[in-house]
């Protein structure tokens, strides 16, 4: 009888302690409201509040709502001394959510906070996120030192390093160099960015416009040839140089987005905190 | 016997522990009373978690049927919709709040304002007009909202009638009262320019129509470009004659720019008027909104 009664009680618990049940049933929106209810109703503080906020944040993470994941985690106490393992997860979860919601500055600030708290012993779960954030913030010089700080023997860090190897900073083009080259020789800036067709076209148009302008000067057709020719040459000369700079930026953007997509898919697989198990 | 007694005691202790676990868990569950549920929704609003508040209120609408509770639920749904800029749903929920509810006035104001925002001015006017109240602050707010709708409809006689009630008694409403009076003057002082004159000016001197419409920079730009094409056409005519390809090409380009400039000048009068109306309508809506935000925070 005792066993039956206890079973009844625990069964009832399963029904009433809804947030975790809802989470396991993948009803993440309902579970998030349920966790918030527990925080509110029980006026949670300290480590338990952090735990429920982390659980709620995970609901939003699984709903791909990274902004809300972040805003939920912002309410957590990152200086709570109890539950060090939970705190590690909170830091990592916050940084991943910040990265995925396009707020790498916030992720970097949190990383610096973690470094202040943990000193030289920053947990691996947090430290391994540093290279990704540095890529997003375009702090390329600091990526290798950050990678070297990671434990070499860790399998995960080997995987991480090989994944980051696809990031080739040397493949990036300098927009200012592209502009400068176009001013020196029309079309060359576009060659530099890898746009050979556009480079030839730009040089051709500028050549024809310049020749037309010169023809106007030589034949005395000032309004119908000299002014339009020189005007067109000037427009394509300056515009072409600017466009070469934009092409370099665009190429860099495409490369960076490729890296980001690869990083994001890696982080998405690492965002779960397993707090509900 | 002693062993049986101990087993019996253990069983009783099991029951006590089991009851404790059971009631603790019941206590951990979702709120049980409507007051707790309402308090929780307000807490979600304070966290700016409007989607969650709406989600929770929606779940309550399936749980309760009484008029009083449904009024509160509809108010919460309306408020969540308003905060999430889900205007249509918000209006629908606000308008369901019955006149017996303590949320009635607030619901009507927000429904009416959002209707005005959607451009449904007649419905907004009806909503504001039907709000019966003896509270002087609510009455003064009602006058502001009705005056605002009158201005949006450009019904100046109605505006005069409602604005006669503006007496500056309530500090929360003072800025809006002054603002609406100012916009009324601006609307009355706005001199509509003639599209015909703009076209005529540009026909005589290209670009001057745009200058007349208030677009000085565009006017100068058009004058220079069209002037350059005129010179090119003149040069082709003088050097190569009217039958030359050069004259035909440059003459055609000049003609396109010249005629396009006339059309652009006429159209810029309409653009100017639309820009003015949009700017002033937005300002009116801001001054209709402000008192509601101050009164019903």
Interface residues (C-beta under 8 A of the other chain):
Chain A: X2 X5 X6 X9 X10 X12 X13 X16 X17 X18 X29 X30 X32 X33 X34 X36 X37 X38 X40 X41 X42 X220 X221 X222 X223 X224 X227 X228
Chain B: X11 X14 X15 X18 X19 X21 X22 X25 X26 X28 X29 X30 X31 X36 X40 X43 X44 X47 X49 X52 X55 X56 X228 X231 X232 X234 X235 X236 X239 X246 X250
